Amino acid sequence: MSAILDIPEVRQRISPLSVEEYHRLDEFNENGRRTELVRGIVIEKVPKSPLHCFISKRLYDSIALMLPEGFVVRHEGPLTLADSEPEPDISIVRGTASDFFRAHPSTAELVIEVAVSSPALDRENASLYAEAGVKEYWIVLGNERKVEVYSGPQSGRYQQTRVAGPNEVLECASAPSVKIRIAELFA
């Protein structure tokens, strides 16, 4: 099915949805599957492996203990962006939980995606987050035990990228209390 989207004639006939139209859909599509909106296209979310769930939960629990007042850690909570509504595995946003009672955040200090089966979409989403002013974006490469770090969003692109190895400690520049020892994610 995905190969059909590679055909230019088909791609031109896709009818993208706005974020507002997407909000009018049910949480689950007609087949009972969960989706997210990326660049106006509704994409079905893939099932999560045990490794993905383990790393994601470990990150959430660790960050929740580190965050000072004025920040909220979210687990699979949507971010409402210009033409997308991704649901990153982890996001750190400024504010309090009650600030998001009526609307999802539109940016974040840090977004983390755990990529176990296919990091291609997560890498493609870097431009979404840079355009939204997300200060840092981390892609945890579960099988490789590494983290891709994107920072310095400017003009819809991250200006700095690097790969951090298992012996490194990651620190979020905009939430400096968040320090993650990569090796501990996989212990």
Backbone as JSON Lines, residues from 0, in Angstrom:
{"i":0,"aa":"M","n":[0.82,-1.2,0.0],"ca":[0.0,0.0,0.0],"c":[0.86,1.25,0.0]}
{"i":1,"aa":"S","n":[1.97,1.26,0.74],"ca":[2.78,2.47,0.81],"c":[3.41,2.8,-0.53]}
{"i":2,"aa":"A","n":[3.68,1.8,-1.36],"ca":[4.29,2.06,-2.66],"c":[3.37,2.89,-3.56]}
{"i":3,"aa":"I","n":[2.08,2.77,-3.34],"ca":[1.14,3.55,-4.16],"c":[1.36,5.05,-3.96]}
{"i":4,"aa":"L","n":[1.8,5.45,-2.77],"ca":[2.04,6.86,-2.52],"c":[3.29,7.38,-3.23]}
{"i":5,"aa":"D","n":[4.12,6.46,-3.73],"ca":[5.31,6.86,-4.49],"c":[4.97,7.23,-5.93]}
{"i":6,"aa":"I","n":[3.77,6.93,-6.37],"ca":[3.36,7.25,-7.74],"c":[2.91,8.7,-7.78]}
{"i":7,"aa":"P","n":[3.6,9.56,-8.55],"ca":[3.27,10.99,-8.56],"c":[1.8,11.29,-8.88]}
{"i":8,"aa":"E","n":[1.21,10.54,-9.81],"ca":[-0.19,10.8,-10.17],"c":[-1.12,10.53,-9.0]}
{"i":9,"aa":"V","n":[-0.8,9.53,-8.2],"ca":[-1.62,9.2,-7.03],"c":[-1.4,10.25,-5.95]}
{"i":10,"aa":"R","n":[-0.16,10.59,-5.74],"ca":[0.18,11.58,-4.7],"c":[-0.54,12.9,-4.94]}
{"i":11,"aa":"Q","n":[-0.68,13.3,-6.2],"ca":[-1.36,14.56,-6.52],"c":[-2.85,14.5,-6.2]}
{"i":12,"aa":"R","n":[-3.4,13.29,-6.09],"ca":[-4.84,13.14,-5.86],"c":[-5.18,12.91,-4.39]}
{"i":13,"aa":"I","n":[-4.21,12.95,-3.52],"ca":[-4.48,12.79,-2.09],"c":[-5.2,14.04,-1.6]}
{"i":14,"aa":"S","n":[-6.21,13.84,-0.78],"ca":[-6.95,14.96,-0.21],"c":[-6.51,15.15,1.24]}
{"i":15,"aa":"P","n":[-5.61,16.09,1.47],"ca":[-5.13,16.27,2.85],"c":[-6.23,16.83,3.75]}
{"i":16,"aa":"L","n":[-6.1,16.51,5.04],"ca":[-7.01,17.02,6.06],"c":[-6.34,18.15,6.81]}
{"i":17,"aa":"S","n":[-7.13,19.11,7.24],"ca":[-6.61,20.14,8.13],"c":[-6.65,19.57,9.55]}
{"i":18,"aa":"V","n":[-5.98,20.22,10.47],"ca":[-6.01,19.8,11.86],"c":[-7.44,19.85,12.38]}
{"i":19,"aa":"E","n":[-8.2,20.87,12.0],"ca":[-9.59,20.99,12.44],"c":[-10.43,19.83,11.93]}
{"i":20,"aa":"E","n":[-10.26,19.45,10.67],"ca":[-11.0,18.3,10.13],"c":[-10.6,17.01,10.84]}
{"i":21,"aa":"Y","n":[-9.32,16.88,11.12],"ca":[-8.83,15.69,11.83],"c":[-9.46,15.59,13.22]}
{"i":22,"aa":"H","n":[-9.64,16.72,13.89],"ca":[-10.25,16.71,15.23],"c":[-11.7,16.22,15.2]}
{"i":23,"aa":"R","n":[-12.35,16.32,14.07],"ca":[-13.74,15.87,13.97],"c":[-13.84,14.36,13.76]}
{"i":24,"aa":"L","n":[-12.74,13.71,13.47],"ca":[-12.74,12.25,13.31],"c":[-12.74,11.59,14.68]}
{"i":25,"aa":"D","n":[-13.13,10.33,14.71],"ca":[-13.03,9.57,15.95],"c":[-11.57,9.3,16.27]}
{"i":26,"aa":"E","n":[-11.31,8.98,17.54],"ca":[-9.95,8.65,17.95],"c":[-9.44,7.42,17.2]}
{"i":27,"aa":"F","n":[-10.32,6.5,16.87],"ca":[-9.95,5.29,16.15],"c":[-10.59,5.34,14.76]}
{"i":28,"aa":"N","n":[-9.87,4.83,13.74],"ca":[-10.44,4.83,12.39],"c":[-11.49,3.73,12.27]}
{"i":29,"aa":"E","n":[-12.05,3.55,11.09],"ca":[-13.16,2.61,10.92],"c":[-12.76,1.16,11.22]}
{"i":30,"aa":"N","n":[-11.48,0.85,11.21],"ca":[-11.01,-0.5,11.53],"c":[-10.58,-0.62,12.99]}
{"i":31,"aa":"G","n":[-10.85,0.4,13.8],"ca":[-10.48,0.35,15.2],"c":[-9.0,0.59,15.45]}
{"i":32,"aa":"R","n":[-8.32,1.19,14.5],"ca":[-6.88,1.43,14.63],"c":[-6.61,2.88,14.97]}
{"i":33,"aa":"R","n":[-5.55,3.1,15.73],"ca":[-5.17,4.47,16.14],"c":[-4.38,5.14,15.02]}
{"i":34,"aa":"T","n":[-4.6,6.45,14.89],"ca":[-3.95,7.21,13.83],"c":[-3.37,8.5,14.38]}
{"i":35,"aa":"E","n":[-2.56,9.16,13.54],"ca":[-2.1,10.51,13.81],"c":[-2.04,11.25,12.48]}
{"i":36,"aa":"L","n":[-2.07,12.57,12.55],"ca":[-2.06,13.41,11.35],"c":[-0.65,13.94,11.14]}
{"i":37,"aa":"V","n":[-0.08,13.67,9.96],"ca":[1.25,14.15,9.61],"c":[1.18,14.79,8.23]}
{"i":38,"aa":"R","n":[1.42,16.09,8.18],"ca":[1.39,16.85,6.92],"c":[0.08,16.68,6.18]}
{"i":39,"aa":"G","n":[-1.02,16.65,6.94],"ca":[-2.33,16.55,6.33],"c":[-2.75,15.14,5.95]}
{"i":40,"aa":"I","n":[-1.89,14.16,6.21],"ca":[-2.19,12.78,5.86],"c":[-2.41,11.98,7.14]}
{"i":41,"aa":"V","n":[-3.5,11.23,7.19],"ca":[-3.79,10.39,8.35],"c":[-2.97,9.11,8.21]}
{"i":42,"aa":"I","n":[-2.12,8.89,9.21],"ca":[-1.23,7.73,9.2],"c":[-1.6,6.82,10.36]}
{"i":43,"aa":"E","n":[-1.71,5.54,10.07],"ca":[-1.99,4.57,11.12],"c":[-0.74,4.37,11.97]}
{"i":44,"aa":"K","n":[-0.94,4.36,13.28],"ca":[0.17,4.15,14.2],"c":[0.52,2.66,14.22]}
{"i":45,"aa":"V","n":[1.82,2.38,14.29],"ca":[2.25,0.98,14.31],"c":[2.21,0.44,15.73]}
{"i":46,"aa":"P","n":[2.0,-0.86,15.88],"ca":[2.02,-1.45,17.22],"c":[3.42,-1.27,17.85]}
{"i":47,"aa":"K","n":[3.45,-1.18,19.15],"ca":[4.71,-0.96,19.86],"c":[5.29,-2.28,20.35]}
{"i":48,"aa":"S","n":[6.59,-2.45,20.13],"ca":[7.26,-3.66,20.59],"c":[7.5,-3.57,22.09]}
{"i":49,"aa":"P","n":[7.81,-4.68,22.73],"ca":[8.15,-4.63,24.15],"c":[9.34,-3.7,24.44]}
{"i":50,"aa":"L","n":[10.35,-3.71,23.57],"ca":[11.51,-2.83,23.76],"c":[11.08,-1.37,23.7]}
{"i":51,"aa":"H","n":[10.23,-1.04,22.74],"ca":[9.74,0.33,22.61],"c":[9.01,0.75,23.89]}
{"i":52,"aa":"C","n":[8.11,-0.09,24.38],"ca":[7.35,0.23,25.6],"c":[8.28,0.37,26.8]}
{"i":53,"aa":"F","n":[9.27,-0.5,26.9],"ca":[10.21,-0.46,28.02],"c":[10.98,0.86,28.04]}
{"i":54,"aa":"I","n":[11.56,1.23,26.89],"ca":[12.35,2.46,26.82],"c":[11.48,3.68,27.06]}
{"i":55,"aa":"S","n":[10.31,3.71,26.45],"ca":[9.41,4.85,26.59],"c":[8.98,5.04,28.04]}
{"i":56,"aa":"K","n":[8.62,3.96,28.71],"ca":[8.22,4.04,30.11],"c":[9.38,4.47,31.0]}
{"i":57,"aa":"R","n":[10.55,3.94,30.73],"ca":[11.73,4.31,31.53],"c":[12.03,5.8,31.36]}
{"i":58,"aa":"L","n":[11.94,6.31,30.14],"ca":[12.17,7.73,29.9],"c":[11.14,8.58,30.65]}
{"i":59,"aa":"Y","n":[9.88,8.22,30.51],"ca":[8.82,8.99,31.16],"c":[9.03,9.03,32.68]}
{"i":60,"aa":"D","n":[9.25,7.87,33.26],"ca":[9.43,7.8,34.72],"c":[10.63,8.62,35.18]}
{"i":61,"aa":"S","n":[11.74,8.52,34.45],"ca":[12.95,9.27,34.82],"c":[12.73,10.77,34.71]}
{"i":62,"aa":"I","n":[12.16,11.2,33.61],"ca":[11.97,12.63,33.37],"c":[10.97,13.21,34.37]}
{"i":63,"aa":"A","n":[9.92,12.46,34.67],"ca":[8.91,12.95,35.62],"c":[9.54,13.28,36.98]}
{"i":64,"aa":"L","n":[10.54,12.53,37.37],"ca":[11.21,12.78,38.65],"c":[12.17,13.97,38.6]}
{"i":65,"aa":"M","n":[12.64,14.32,37.41],"ca":[13.65,15.37,37.24],"c":[13.08,16.76,37.01]}
{"i":66,"aa":"L","n":[11.89,16.84,36.49],"ca":[11.37,18.13,36.03],"c":[11.04,19.08,37.18]}
{"i":67,"aa":"P","n":[11.49,20.33,37.05],"ca":[11.11,21.32,38.05],"c":[9.7,21.84,37.78]}
{"i":68,"aa":"E","n":[9.19,22.61,38.7],"ca":[7.88,23.23,38.54],"c":[7.91,24.1,37.28]}
{"i":69,"aa":"G","n":[6.81,24.16,36.59],"ca":[6.72,24.96,35.38],"c":[6.92,24.16,34.1]}
{"i":70,"aa":"F","n":[7.13,22.85,34.26],"ca":[7.27,21.95,33.11],"c":[6.36,20.76,33.32]}
{"i":71,"aa":"V","n":[5.89,20.19,32.21],"ca":[5.05,19.0,32.24],"c":[5.64,17.97,31.28]}
{"i":72,"aa":"V","n":[5.73,16.73,31.73],"ca":[6.13,15.65,30.82],"c":[4.86,14.94,30.37]}
{"i":73,"aa":"R","n":[4.78,14.69,29.07],"ca":[3.61,14.03,28.48],"c":[4.06,12.74,27.81]}
{"i":74,"aa":"H","n":[3.21,11.72,27.93],"ca":[3.49,10.43,27.32],"c":[2.45,10.17,26.23]}
{"i":75,"aa":"E","n":[2.89,10.16,24.99],"ca":[2.03,9.95,23.83],"c":[0.91,10.99,23.74]}
{"i":76,"aa":"G","n":[1.16,12.18,24.26],"ca":[0.19,13.26,24.17],"c":[0.37,14.03,22.87]}
{"i":77,"aa":"P","n":[-0.71,14.35,22.18],"ca":[-0.61,15.06,20.91],"c":[-0.02,16.47,21.05]}
{"i":78,"aa":"L","n":[0.64,16.91,20.0],"ca":[1.04,18.3,19.82],"c":[0.27,18.79,18.6]}
{"i":79,"aa":"T","n":[-0.45,19.87,18.73],"ca":[-1.21,20.42,17.61],"c":[-0.34,21.42,16.88]}
{"i":80,"aa":"L","n":[0.08,21.04,15.67],"ca":[0.98,21.87,14.87],"c":[0.2,22.43,13.68]}
{"i":81,"aa":"A","n":[0.85,23.15,12.81],"ca":[0.17,23.84,11.71],"c":[-0.64,22.88,10.83]}
{"i":82,"aa":"D","n":[-0.03,21.79,10.38],"ca":[-0.72,20.86,9.48],"c":[-0.64,19.42,9.97]}
{"i":83,"aa":"S","n":[-0.32,19.26,11.24],"ca":[-0.08,17.92,11.78],"c":[-0.51,17.85,13.25]}
{"i":84,"aa":"E","n":[-0.74,16.62,13.69],"ca":[-0.96,16.4,15.1],"c":[-0.3,15.07,15.48]}
{"i":85,"aa":"P","n":[1.03,15.1,15.56],"ca":[1.75,13.89,15.95],"c":[1.55,13.61,17.44]}
{"i":86,"aa":"E","n":[1.8,12.37,17.82],"ca":[1.71,11.95,19.22],"c":[3.06,11.39,19.63]}
{"i":87,"aa":"P","n":[4.01,12.26,19.94],"ca":[5.35,11.76,20.28],"c":[5.33,10.89,21.53]}
{"i":88,"aa":"D","n":[6.29,9.99,21.61],"ca":[6.36,9.11,22.77],"c":[6.48,9.92,24.06]}
{"i":89,"aa":"I","n":[7.36,10.92,24.06],"ca":[7.57,11.77,25.23],"c":[7.7,13.21,24.75]}
{"i":90,"aa":"S","n":[7.09,14.12,25.48],"ca":[7.34,15.54,25.23],"c":[7.4,16.26,26.56]}
{"i":91,"aa":"I","n":[8.24,17.28,26.59],"ca":[8.33,18.16,27.75],"c":[7.85,19.53,27.29]}
{"i":92,"aa":"V","n":[6.83,20.03,27.96],"ca":[6.27,21.33,27.6],"c":[6.31,22.25,28.81]}
{"i":93,"aa":"R","n":[6.36,23.55,28.54],"ca":[6.3,24.54,29.62],"c":[4.85,24.71,30.05]}
{"i":94,"aa":"G","n":[4.67,24.91,31.34],"ca":[3.33,25.15,31.88],"c":[2.97,24.14,32.93]}
{"i":95,"aa":"T","n":[1.67,24.02,33.16],"ca":[1.14,23.04,34.11],"c":[0.17,22.14,33.35]}
{"i":96,"aa":"A","n":[-0.16,21.01,33.93],"ca":[-1.1,20.08,33.28],"c":[-2.42,20.77,32.96]}
{"i":97,"aa":"S","n":[-2.89,21.64,33.85],"ca":[-4.18,22.3,33.63],"c":[-4.14,23.3,32.46]}
{"i":98,"aa":"D","n":[-2.96,23.72,32.05],"ca":[-2.85,24.6,30.88],"c":[-3.33,23.91,29.61]}
{"i":99,"aa":"F","n":[-3.38,22.58,29.62],"ca":[-3.72,21.81,28.43],"c":[-5.04,21.07,28.6]}
{"i":100,"aa":"F","n":[-5.92,21.64,29.41],"ca":[-7.23,21.07,29.66],"c":[-8.12,21.19,28.42]}
{"i":101,"aa":"R","n":[-8.0,22.28,27.68],"ca":[-8.86,22.54,26.53],"c":[-8.16,22.41,25.18]}
{"i":102,"aa":"A","n":[-6.84,22.45,25.16],"ca":[-6.11,22.36,23.89],"c":[-4.75,21.72,24.13]}
{"i":103,"aa":"H","n":[-4.3,20.99,23.12],"ca":[-2.98,20.38,23.19],"c":[-1.91,21.46,23.02]}
{"i":104,"aa":"P","n":[-0.72,21.22,23.52],"ca":[0.37,22.18,23.28],"c":[0.69,22.3,21.79]}
{"i":105,"aa":"S","n":[1.24,23.43,21.42],"ca":[1.61,23.65,20.01],"c":[3.12,23.65,19.81]}
{"i":106,"aa":"T","n":[3.87,23.44,20.87],"ca":[5.32,23.31,20.79],"c":[5.78,22.58,22.04]}
{"i":107,"aa":"A","n":[7.09,22.37,22.13],"ca":[7.64,21.68,23.3],"c":[9.1,22.09,23.46]}
{"i":108,"aa":"E","n":[9.59,21.9,24.65],"ca":[11.02,22.11,24.9],"c":[11.81,20.94,24.33]}
{"i":109,"aa":"L","n":[11.26,19.74,24.5],"ca":[11.92,18.51,24.04],"c":[10.85,17.53,23.59]}
{"i":110,"aa":"V","n":[11.11,16.89,22.45],"ca":[10.29,15.78,21.98],"c":[11.22,14.59,21.84]}
{"i":111,"aa":"I","n":[10.75,13.43,22.31],"ca":[11.53,12.2,22.2],"c":[10.67,11.14,21.51]}
{"i":112,"aa":"E","n":[11.22,10.55,20.48],"ca":[10.59,9.4,19.83],"c":[11.49,8.19,20.03]}
{"i":113,"aa":"V","n":[10.89,7.06,20.34],"ca":[11.62,5.8,20.46],"c":[11.44,5.07,19.14]}
{"i":114,"aa":"A","n":[12.53,4.8,18.44],"ca":[12.48,4.14,17.13],"c":[13.11,2.76,17.25]}
{"i":115,"aa":"V","n":[12.26,1.74,17.2],"ca":[12.77,0.38,17.27],"c":[12.68,-0.29,15.91]}
{"i":116,"aa":"S","n":[11.52,-0.19,15.25],"ca":[11.34,-0.9,13.99],"c":[11.74,-0.07,12.77]}
{"i":117,"aa":"S","n":[11.4,1.21,12.74],"ca":[11.71,2.02,11.58],"c":[11.85,3.48,11.96]}
{"i":118,"aa":"P","n":[13.05,4.0,11.98],"ca":[13.24,5.41,12.34],"c":[12.99,6.39,11.2]}
{"i":119,"aa":"A","n":[12.64,5.91,10.01],"ca":[12.5,6.8,8.84],"c":[11.45,7.89,9.07]}
{"i":120,"aa":"L","n":[10.27,7.53,9.57],"ca":[9.23,8.53,9.8],"c":[9.64,9.49,10.91]}
{"i":121,"aa":"D","n":[10.28,8.97,11.95],"ca":[10.74,9.84,13.03],"c":[11.76,10.86,12.52]}
{"i":122,"aa":"R","n":[12.63,10.45,11.62],"ca":[13.6,11.4,11.03],"c":[12.88,12.41,10.15]}
{"i":123,"aa":"E","n":[11.91,11.95,9.41],"ca":[11.13,12.86,8.56],"c":[10.38,13.89,9.4]}
{"i":124,"aa":"N","n":[9.92,13.48,10.57],"ca":[9.17,14.39,11.44],"c":[10.04,15.48,12.07]}
{"i":125,"aa":"A","n":[11.34,15.39,11.93],"ca":[12.22,16.43,12.49],"c":[11.83,17.8,11.95]}
{"i":126,"aa":"S","n":[11.48,17.89,10.69],"ca":[11.11,19.19,10.12],"c":[9.81,19.72,10.74]}
{"i":127,"aa":"L","n":[8.86,18.82,11.05],"ca":[7.62,19.23,11.74],"c":[7.94,19.93,13.05]}
{"i":128,"aa":"Y","n":[8.79,19.28,13.82],"ca":[9.12,19.8,15.15],"c":[9.96,21.07,15.06]}
{"i":129,"aa":"A","n":[10.87,21.13,14.11],"ca":[11.67,22.35,13.94],"c":[10.77,23.53,13.55]}
{"i":130,"aa":"E","n":[9.83,23.3,12.64],"ca":[8.9,24.36,12.24],"c":[8.06,24.84,13.41]}
{"i":131,"aa":"A","n":[7.75,23.95,14.34],"ca":[6.92,24.3,15.5],"c":[7.75,24.91,16.64]}
{"i":132,"aa":"G","n":[9.04,25.05,16.43],"ca":[9.89,25.65,17.45],"c":[10.25,24.73,18.6]}
{"i":133,"aa":"V","n":[10.12,23.42,18.41],"ca":[10.55,22.46,19.43],"c":[12.07,22.6,19.55]}
{"i":134,"aa":"K","n":[12.54,22.93,20.73],"ca":[13.95,23.28,20.9],"c":[14.91,22.11,20.7]}
{"i":135,"aa":"E","n":[14.49,20.92,21.14],"ca":[15.32,19.73,20.95],"c":[14.44,18.56,20.57]}
{"i":136,"aa":"Y","n":[15.01,17.67,19.76],"ca":[14.31,16.47,19.32],"c":[15.3,15.32,19.41]}
{"i":137,"aa":"W","n":[14.91,14.3,20.15],"ca":[15.76,13.12,20.31],"c":[15.05,11.92,19.7]}
{"i":138,"aa":"I","n":[15.79,11.13,18.93],"ca":[15.28,9.86,18.43],"c":[16.12,8.77,19.08]}
{"i":139,"aa":"V","n":[15.5,7.98,19.94],"ca":[16.18,6.89,20.61],"c":[16.17,5.68,19.68]}
{"i":140,"aa":"L","n":[17.33,5.28,19.22],"ca":[17.47,4.13,18.33],"c":[17.63,2.89,19.21]}
{"i":141,"aa":"G","n":[16.51,2.24,19.49],"ca":[16.48,1.16,20.47],"c":[17.43,0.02,20.2]}
{"i":142,"aa":"N","n":[17.47,-0.45,18.97],"ca":[18.32,-1.59,18.65],"c":[19.8,-1.23,18.62]}
{"i":143,"aa":"E","n":[20.11,0.0,18.33],"ca":[21.5,0.43,18.24],"c":[22.04,0.99,19.55]}
{"i":144,"aa":"R","n":[21.12,1.25,20.5],"ca":[21.5,1.82,21.79],"c":[22.21,3.17,21.62]}
{"i":145,"aa":"K","n":[21.64,3.98,20.74],"ca":[22.15,5.32,20.46],"c":[20.98,6.29,20.42]}
{"i":146,"aa":"V","n":[21.29,7.57,20.46],"ca":[20.25,8.6,20.37],"c":[20.7,9.65,19.36]}
{"i":147,"aa":"E","n":[19.83,9.94,18.39],"ca":[20.07,11.05,17.48],"c":[19.54,12.3,18.16]}
{"i":148,"aa":"V","n":[20.34,13.35,18.19],"ca":[19.97,14.59,18.87],"c":[19.91,15.71,17.83]}
{"i":149,"aa":"Y","n":[18.76,16.38,17.76],"ca":[18.54,17.5,16.86],"c":[18.31,18.74,17.71]}
{"i":150,"aa":"S","n":[18.98,19.84,17.39],"ca":[18.79,21.07,18.18],"c":[19.0,22.3,17.29]}
{"i":151,"aa":"G","n":[18.66,23.45,17.85],"ca":[18.83,24.7,17.13],"c":[17.86,24.89,15.98]}
{"i":152,"aa":"P","n":[16.53,24.81,16.25],"ca":[15.59,24.98,15.13],"c":[15.64,26.38,14.55]}
{"i":153,"aa":"Q","n":[15.72,26.43,13.24],"ca":[15.76,27.72,12.54],"c":[15.24,27.51,11.12]}
{"i":154,"aa":"S","n":[14.29,28.31,10.72],"ca":[13.71,28.25,9.37],"c":[13.23,26.84,9.01]}
{"i":155,"aa":"G","n":[12.62,26.15,9.97],"ca":[12.04,24.84,9.69],"c":[13.01,23.69,9.65]}
{"i":156,"aa":"R","n":[14.25,23.91,10.09],"ca":[15.26,22.84,10.11],"c":[16.07,22.94,11.38]}
{"i":157,"aa":"Y","n":[16.56,21.81,11.83],"ca":[17.48,21.81,12.96],"c":[18.88,22.07,12.43]}
{"i":158,"aa":"Q","n":[19.57,22.98,13.08],"ca":[20.89,23.39,12.63],"c":[22.0,22.46,13.13]}
{"i":159,"aa":"Q","n":[21.77,21.8,14.26],"ca":[22.77,20.89,14.79],"c":[22.16,19.49,14.92]}
{"i":160,"aa":"T","n":[22.93,18.5,14.5],"ca":[22.55,17.1,14.7],"c":[23.78,16.32,15.12]}
{"i":161,"aa":"R","n":[23.55,15.35,15.97],"ca":[24.65,14.47,16.36],"c":[24.06,13.16,16.84]}
{"i":162,"aa":"V","n":[24.92,12.15,16.93],"ca":[24.51,10.85,17.44],"c":[25.27,10.63,18.74]}
{"i":163,"aa":"A","n":[24.53,10.35,19.81],"ca":[25.12,10.1,21.12],"c":[25.14,8.6,21.38]}
{"i":164,"aa":"G","n":[26.28,8.14,21.88],"ca":[26.46,6.71,22.13],"c":[26.08,6.31,23.54]}
{"i":165,"aa":"P","n":[26.18,5.01,23.82],"ca":[25.7,4.46,25.09],"c":[26.44,4.97,26.33]}
{"i":166,"aa":"N","n":[27.63,5.48,26.19],"ca":[28.39,5.96,27.35],"c":[28.17,7.44,27.64]}
{"i":167,"aa":"E","n":[27.26,8.08,26.9],"ca":[27.05,9.52,27.06],"c":[25.85,9.82,27.95]}
{"i":168,"aa":"V","n":[25.84,11.05,28.46],"ca":[24.72,11.58,29.22],"c":[24.13,12.72,28.4]}
{"i":169,"aa":"L","n":[22.84,12.62,28.11],"ca":[22.16,13.68,27.37],"c":[21.57,14.66,28.36]}
{"i":170,"aa":"E","n":[21.7,15.94,28.05],"ca":[21.12,16.99,28.87],"c":[20.31,17.9,27.96]}
{"i":171,"aa":"C","n":[19.07,18.14,28.34],"ca":[18.2,19.02,27.58],"c":[18.55,20.47,27.91]}
{"i":172,"aa":"A","n":[18.97,21.23,26.93],"ca":[19.42,22.61,27.16],"c":[18.31,23.5,27.71]}
{"i":173,"aa":"S","n":[17.07,23.32,27.27],"ca":[15.99,24.19,27.72],"c":[15.31,23.69,28.98]}
{"i":174,"aa":"A","n":[15.63,22.49,29.41],"ca":[15.18,21.95,30.69],"c":[16.38,21.24,31.31]}
{"i":175,"aa":"P","n":[17.38,22.03,31.78],"ca":[18.67,21.46,32.17],"c":[18.62,20.44,33.3]}
{"i":176,"aa":"S","n":[17.51,20.35,34.01],"ca":[17.43,19.34,35.05],"c":[17.25,17.94,34.45]}
{"i":177,"aa":"V","n":[16.92,17.88,33.16],"ca":[16.72,16.6,32.48],"c":[18.07,16.1,31.96]}
{"i":178,"aa":"K","n":[18.56,15.07,32.63],"ca":[19.83,14.44,32.25],"c":[19.59,12.94,32.17]}
{"i":179,"aa":"I","n":[19.85,12.38,31.02],"ca":[19.59,10.96,30.78],"c":[20.89,10.27,30.41]}
{"i":180,"aa":"R","n":[21.28,9.28,31.2],"ca":[22.43,8.43,30.86],"c":[21.91,7.36,29.9]}
{"i":181,"aa":"I","n":[22.41,7.4,28.67],"ca":[21.88,6.53,27.63],"c":[21.96,5.05,28.02]}
{"i":182,"aa":"A","n":[23.05,4.64,28.61],"ca":[23.2,3.23,29.0],"c":[22.09,2.78,29.93]}
{"i":183,"aa":"E","n":[21.59,3.67,30.78],"ca":[20.53,3.3,31.74],"c":[19.19,3.05,31.06]}
{"i":184,"aa":"L","n":[19.01,3.56,29.84],"ca":[17.76,3.29,29.13],"c":[17.63,1.82,28.77]}
{"i":185,"aa":"F","n":[18.75,1.14,28.65],"ca":[18.75,-0.23,28.18],"c":[19.15,-1.24,29.25]}
{"i":186,"aa":"A","n":[19.33,-0.78,30.48],"ca":[19.77,-1.69,31.55],"c":[18.67,-2.63,31.97]}
